[in-house]
Amino acid sequence: MLTIKLDDVGDIEVASGKLLMISGPDEIAQSCRLILGVQKGEWFLNPDLGIDHQKFLGKGVSRDEMQDEIMSGLLQEPRIQTVNAIEFNFNRQLRQLVVSFTATGVNGEVITVEGVEIGG
């Protein structure tokens, strides 16, 4: 699928006055980043889209619950067949959680995404 390319903060990328477009594994990765950035229930047209960001807040947060929530979010993208690895990077000073993951698409392509900030 061909779609508009977004930068790391979700703004449309433009070069020389033209919209940049992406497709293939890069477009699937962008779709996954967008899904992880949506609070479940936030979008009224699809209340099941996204993840529950509350599962990543507070003390006593379970790593297994966080991993399950990320996996359920990624599997909302129909072109993702399996999630191979999920890494969490906690920055306690900034109170920030950054997720990186590797997945396999339905056509066998490897999708790797680094640096998705959760709940920020």
N, C-alpha and C positions, 0 to 999 in steps of 0.2 A: 504494500500500500504506500502511496506517495502522500506525504503530509507536510505541513509547515514545520520548520525546525524552530525549537524553542531553546533559549539559553538556560543556564543553571538556575536562574531565578524565575523562569517561566515567561520571559518576554520573547516576542517574535524576533527572530534574527533576520537582519536586512544587510545586504552587501551591495554596494554600488546602486542603491535605490531599488533593489529587487529582493523579493522574499526568498530566503533560502529554503530548500526543500530537502527532505530525507526519506529514505525507504530502507527496507531490509532490516537486518538486526539492529541498526541504530534507531529506526523508527519504533521497533518493538521495545527497546530499552527506554526510549522516551515515554512511551505509553505506560510502562511499568513505574517509572518515576512519578508520573502524574497520578496513577492509582494510589501509590504510597503516600502522596501528599494530600489526599482527600480524606477528611474525617467521615467515617461511615455515617450515613444519614444526612450529610450536609447538602447533597444535591437532590432536590425534590423530584427530579425526573427519574432518578435511579437511586433510591435510598440504601440499596445494598452495596453500592460502589464504594470502595475505599477500605480503610482499616480503622479500628477503634484506637485512637491515639491515647486514650485514658489508660490503656494497658501498658504504656511506656512511662507513666508518671508516678512519682512518689517512691516511698521506701518499700522494700520487700518485693520488688518487681521480679517476677520469675523469668529467667532467660528462656525457658521452654515455652512459656506463654507468648513472649515476644516473638520468638522464632515461628511459632504456629500462626500468629497474627500476620507476620510478614509473608509467610508462605501462602496463607489464604488470600491475601491481597494480590500477590503475584499471579496466583492461579486464576484470578478474575480475568486476566488477559487471555483470551481464547487461543492465542498463538504460542503460549507457554505450555510445554508438555510436562517438564519436570523442573524442580528447583534443586540445583546441585549443592550449593553452599551459600550460607548466610553468615556474614561477619558483622559484629557490633563493635563500634569504637566509641567509648564514653569519654567525653571531655568534662571532667568534674568542675573545673574552673569556670567554663562557659555554660555548664549545665546543659550539655548538648549531646544527643545521641545521633551518630552517623552510621548508616547501614550500607554495606556493599554486598552484592550477591552475584552468583553465576547461575544461569538457567539454560535449559535446552529448549529450543523452539520445536514446533511440530514438524518442521522440515529438517531437523537435525542441526540447525545453526546454533552456535553458542552465543549467548547474550550475557555480557559482563557489564555491570554497572557499579560504579564506586561513588561514595560520597553523598548519599541521599540523607538529608537531615530529616529526622522524624520529630514531629511536634514543634517545629521551630518556625 
